[in-house]
Amino acid sequence: MLQVAIVNYTNVVQVGGSTDEERRKAAASAYDNFFDYLLRNAIFLPKSTAQQLDELRTVYVKSWNKFLHGVEYAHGEAERTTRWTEISDRVEKLSVTAIAELEDELRHLLGDEPIQRISLLMPV
């Protein structure tokens, strides 16, 4: 799942014994799977849901790029730890709030209780 793979890749606390390269490859694979699914299935989703998924994808890509170039490839730079913490916090918060918002919207589409629409996506 893209959310889990991106969080694992950018998280300040690296657990599980996997290398940066392994986490990067897992995140890339999850992104490719998500993007392929979204391209094939967006037409079957309500427009607002498809747009929100695309926004989420965009934020993950931007966070990925900032992490790759500003943290993973920035060994020895003074601001590396600060950038890492900021990116990690942003991705974790986004993962919790945006996914919860999407789940609420999809439940509503299935006839569950109504939702109040407040975008929780943060610019990167």
Backbone bond lengths (Angstrom), bond angles and torsions (degrees), N, CA, C in turn:
res aa  C-N    CA-C-N  psi(-1)  N-CA   C-N-CA  omega(-1)  CA-C   N-CA-C  phi
1 M - - - 1.436 - - 1.529 108.66 -
2 L 1.311 116.42 135.27 1.460 122.43 -175.10 1.529 112.01 -57.35
3 Q 1.300 117.12 -47.33 1.464 121.35 -177.81 1.524 111.10 -54.71
4 V 1.301 117.28 -50.54 1.464 122.05 -177.98 1.527 110.89 -64.94
5 A 1.315 116.86 -42.42 1.465 120.55 -177.79 1.527 111.81 -65.98
6 I 1.335 117.84 -40.95 1.460 120.65 179.02 1.524 110.78 -69.38
7 V 1.319 117.16 -41.10 1.470 120.28 176.98 1.524 109.71 -61.37
8 N 1.321 117.66 -45.50 1.471 120.52 179.15 1.524 112.01 -62.55
9 Y 1.315 116.60 -37.87 1.461 120.85 -178.66 1.524 111.95 -68.45
10 T 1.325 117.10 -41.85 1.462 120.71 -173.72 1.525 114.25 -95.85
11 N 1.310 118.11 -7.84 1.460 121.02 -174.51 1.522 112.22 -63.54
12 V 1.319 115.83 137.56 1.464 121.91 177.23 1.522 110.27 -64.15
13 V 1.318 116.29 -37.12 1.458 121.14 178.74 1.530 107.87 -89.93
14 Q 1.312 116.19 106.17 1.465 121.84 -177.99 1.526 108.49 -94.01
15 V 1.318 116.68 109.89 1.464 121.99 -178.79 1.519 109.81 -116.49
16 G 1.307 115.78 163.45 1.452 121.05 174.80 1.507 115.17 94.18
17 G 1.306 117.59 -7.23 1.449 120.50 175.58 1.513 115.85 75.64
18 S 1.328 118.59 8.57 1.467 119.05 178.78 1.529 109.47 -83.46
19 T 1.303 115.14 154.38 1.466 121.20 -179.01 1.530 110.34 -83.39
20 D 1.329 115.76 166.96 1.469 120.21 174.89 1.520 110.17 -56.38
21 E 1.317 116.11 -43.59 1.462 120.30 -178.74 1.527 111.39 -62.93
22 E 1.325 117.96 -41.97 1.463 120.85 179.07 1.522 111.26 -64.57
23 R 1.336 116.72 -42.41 1.465 120.24 178.00 1.531 110.53 -65.95
24 R 1.334 116.86 -39.80 1.463 120.91 178.35 1.525 110.31 -63.00
25 K 1.321 116.87 -45.30 1.471 120.43 179.64 1.525 111.69 -63.93
26 A 1.332 116.89 -39.45 1.467 120.38 178.16 1.530 110.34 -64.74
27 A 1.337 116.66 -41.13 1.461 120.74 178.51 1.531 110.61 -66.28
28 A 1.326 117.05 -41.13 1.467 120.88 178.91 1.525 110.72 -63.33
29 S 1.309 116.65 -42.96 1.464 120.72 179.01 1.532 110.80 -64.23
30 A 1.331 116.73 -43.87 1.464 120.55 178.92 1.528 110.49 -62.95
31 Y 1.334 116.13 -40.81 1.462 120.19 178.40 1.528 110.23 -63.09
32 D 1.318 117.61 -46.71 1.469 121.23 179.68 1.524 110.80 -58.56
33 N 1.328 117.05 -43.81 1.465 121.08 179.22 1.527 111.20 -63.86
34 F 1.339 116.23 -44.48 1.461 121.01 179.60 1.532 111.03 -62.77
35 F 1.320 116.38 -47.38 1.461 120.80 -177.62 1.526 110.54 -63.78
36 D 1.320 116.86 -42.65 1.464 120.80 178.14 1.526 110.24 -61.35
37 Y 1.327 116.94 -44.36 1.462 121.29 178.97 1.526 110.34 -62.49
38 L 1.336 116.18 -46.13 1.456 120.33 -178.19 1.532 111.00 -62.01
39 L 1.317 117.07 -43.14 1.467 119.91 179.10 1.525 111.78 -60.80
40 R 1.326 116.38 -40.60 1.468 119.97 -177.12 1.525 113.09 -78.31
41 N 1.346 117.98 -25.95 1.457 119.90 -169.84 1.529 115.49 -117.94
42 A 1.298 118.70 -4.95 1.466 120.57 -177.52 1.528 111.83 -57.20
43 I 1.308 117.64 -33.97 1.460 122.05 -178.96 1.536 111.77 -62.48
44 F 1.318 117.90 -24.08 1.460 122.17 -178.20 1.527 112.53 -90.59
45 L 1.317 116.73 -3.82 1.464 121.72 -179.77 1.525 109.51 -101.69
46 P 1.317 116.82 153.50 1.463 118.24 171.92 1.533 109.25 -57.18
47 K 1.311 115.97 148.20 1.454 120.66 -175.73 1.526 111.89 -55.90
48 S 1.326 117.77 -42.84 1.465 120.53 -178.56 1.523 111.65 -64.51
49 T 1.311 117.44 -36.31 1.468 121.06 178.59 1.518 110.29 -69.57
50 A 1.320 117.16 -44.25 1.467 120.78 178.09 1.521 110.78 -61.41
51 Q 1.329 116.60 -41.00 1.465 120.18 178.64 1.531 110.92 -65.39
52 Q 1.310 116.46 -41.19 1.460 120.07 -179.82 1.531 110.73 -65.81
53 L 1.316 117.09 -39.80 1.468 120.17 176.68 1.523 110.77 -64.22
54 D 1.328 116.63 -38.96 1.452 119.28 178.15 1.530 111.24 -67.87
55 E 1.335 117.69 -37.88 1.464 120.89 175.36 1.532 110.56 -62.25
56 L 1.306 116.08 -43.31 1.461 120.83 178.61 1.527 110.10 -61.41
57 R 1.313 116.27 -44.28 1.464 121.09 177.70 1.527 110.86 -59.01
58 T 1.316 116.32 -43.68 1.464 121.27 -179.82 1.527 111.19 -63.42
59 V 1.307 117.29 -43.76 1.466 120.50 179.50 1.527 110.42 -64.61
60 Y 1.327 117.24 -39.94 1.461 119.78 177.29 1.532 111.26 -63.26
61 V 1.333 117.26 -41.63 1.467 120.45 179.13 1.525 110.58 -63.44
62 K 1.318 116.97 -44.67 1.462 119.79 178.85 1.527 111.01 -62.78
63 S 1.321 116.64 -42.08 1.470 120.32 178.36 1.524 110.20 -64.39
64 W 1.314 116.41 -40.89 1.467 121.97 177.38 1.526 110.36 -57.33
65 N 1.323 115.98 -50.17 1.468 120.57 -178.33 1.520 112.11 -64.02
66 K 1.325 116.19 -42.50 1.468 118.90 177.76 1.522 110.72 -62.96
67 F 1.323 117.07 -39.27 1.458 120.00 179.20 1.530 110.93 -68.46
68 L 1.302 116.85 -47.23 1.461 121.27 -177.84 1.523 111.03 -57.27
69 H 1.317 116.39 -49.98 1.463 120.22 -174.85 1.526 113.43 -87.27
70 G 1.325 116.96 -30.29 1.454 119.41 -176.18 1.508 115.16 -94.72
71 V 1.348 116.79 -12.28 1.466 120.42 -178.68 1.523 110.86 -127.38
72 E 1.333 115.52 -63.79 1.468 118.76 -173.18 1.531 112.19 -61.54
73 Y 1.324 117.61 -42.63 1.464 120.70 -179.28 1.528 113.00 -93.23
74 A 1.326 117.47 5.12 1.473 121.07 -173.87 1.527 112.02 -107.47
75 H 1.300 117.64 38.05 1.469 120.32 179.56 1.523 110.22 -57.23
76 G 1.311 114.88 134.80 1.456 120.47 176.23 1.519 114.90 86.75
77 E 1.332 118.44 -7.51 1.461 120.37 179.01 1.527 109.91 -79.21
78 A 1.310 115.68 141.54 1.466 121.55 -174.85 1.529 113.06 -62.26
79 E 1.314 118.33 -36.65 1.465 121.91 -175.40 1.532 113.49 -90.04
80 R 1.307 117.57 4.00 1.469 121.78 -174.69 1.529 112.04 -56.72
81 T 1.318 117.78 -49.09 1.466 121.29 -177.30 1.523 111.22 -65.57
82 T 1.305 117.14 -39.90 1.465 120.51 178.17 1.521 110.60 -62.71
83 R 1.331 117.24 -46.97 1.473 121.00 177.92 1.526 110.66 -60.90
84 W 1.331 116.07 -43.30 1.458 120.76 -179.07 1.529 110.41 -58.77
85 T 1.318 116.65 -47.39 1.462 121.31 -179.50 1.522 110.82 -62.60
86 E 1.329 117.55 -43.84 1.463 121.18 180.00 1.524 111.41 -62.80
87 I 1.314 116.92 -46.03 1.466 120.82 -179.47 1.521 110.37 -65.07
88 S 1.321 116.65 -45.53 1.463 121.34 179.73 1.526 111.23 -58.98
89 D 1.326 116.49 -47.24 1.469 120.67 179.79 1.522 111.26 -62.38
90 R 1.339 116.98 -42.99 1.465 121.58 -179.51 1.530 110.82 -62.55
91 V 1.327 116.63 -45.35 1.464 120.51 -177.99 1.529 110.60 -66.88
92 E 1.322 117.28 -41.99 1.468 119.65 179.12 1.520 111.26 -63.95
93 K 1.330 117.34 -44.93 1.467 120.21 179.73 1.522 110.42 -64.40
94 L 1.309 116.68 -44.38 1.460 120.87 178.19 1.521 110.57 -59.24
95 S 1.311 116.12 -43.57 1.456 120.13 -177.62 1.521 111.51 -61.33
96 V 1.303 116.50 -39.50 1.465 119.81 -179.96 1.521 110.81 -72.54
97 T 1.325 117.28 -50.73 1.457 120.29 -172.91 1.524 113.34 -74.42
98 A 1.310 117.38 -46.63 1.468 120.13 -176.74 1.524 111.59 -67.71
99 I 1.313 116.90 -41.45 1.469 119.52 179.53 1.522 110.31 -65.74
100 A 1.328 117.63 -40.82 1.471 120.77 177.37 1.524 110.58 -62.00
101 E 1.325 116.84 -40.75 1.464 121.04 178.63 1.526 110.75 -63.70
102 L 1.319 116.88 -43.66 1.465 120.21 177.84 1.529 111.60 -64.08
103 E 1.309 116.70 -42.22 1.468 119.94 177.96 1.520 110.98 -60.18
104 D 1.336 117.06 -43.13 1.463 120.52 177.99 1.527 111.18 -61.36
105 E 1.329 116.13 -43.73 1.464 119.76 -179.76 1.526 111.01 -63.13
106 L 1.313 117.63 -44.02 1.465 120.36 -179.89 1.527 111.39 -66.74
107 R 1.322 117.52 -37.82 1.474 119.94 176.14 1.525 110.27 -63.04
108 H 1.318 116.16 -40.82 1.464 121.00 178.20 1.529 109.92 -60.57
109 L 1.318 117.03 -42.55 1.464 121.05 179.29 1.527 111.68 -63.15
110 L 1.320 115.72 -27.22 1.467 120.11 178.65 1.527 112.36 -87.59
111 G 1.345 116.19 4.44 1.455 120.29 175.74 1.509 114.56 100.65
112 D 1.294 118.03 7.04 1.457 121.60 177.23 1.528 109.01 -73.52
113 E 1.300 116.65 -177.03 1.460 122.50 -176.75 1.531 112.11 -57.04
114 P 1.338 116.44 151.21 1.473 119.68 179.71 1.530 111.97 -66.12
115 I 1.312 114.70 156.92 1.464 120.41 -179.55 1.514 110.12 -118.10
116 Q 1.326 115.40 156.80 1.451 121.32 170.35 1.516 105.77 -102.69
117 R 1.315 116.46 126.68 1.465 121.76 -174.18 1.526 110.67 -88.53
118 I 1.336 116.13 109.43 1.448 122.30 173.75 1.515 105.89 -132.19
119 S 1.299 117.19 115.10 1.459 119.89 -178.28 1.511 110.13 -69.43
120 L 1.317 115.14 127.91 1.446 121.21 -179.69 1.522 111.78 -108.07
121 L 1.316 116.15 3.11 1.459 119.14 178.87 1.517 109.13 -69.26
122 M 1.321 114.79 135.65 1.457 120.21 -179.33 1.519 108.85 -107.18
123 P 1.318 116.60 141.69 1.471 117.34 175.07 1.514 110.52 -68.32
124 V 1.316 115.12 148.31 1.458 120.00 -179.61 1.500 109.42 -96.85
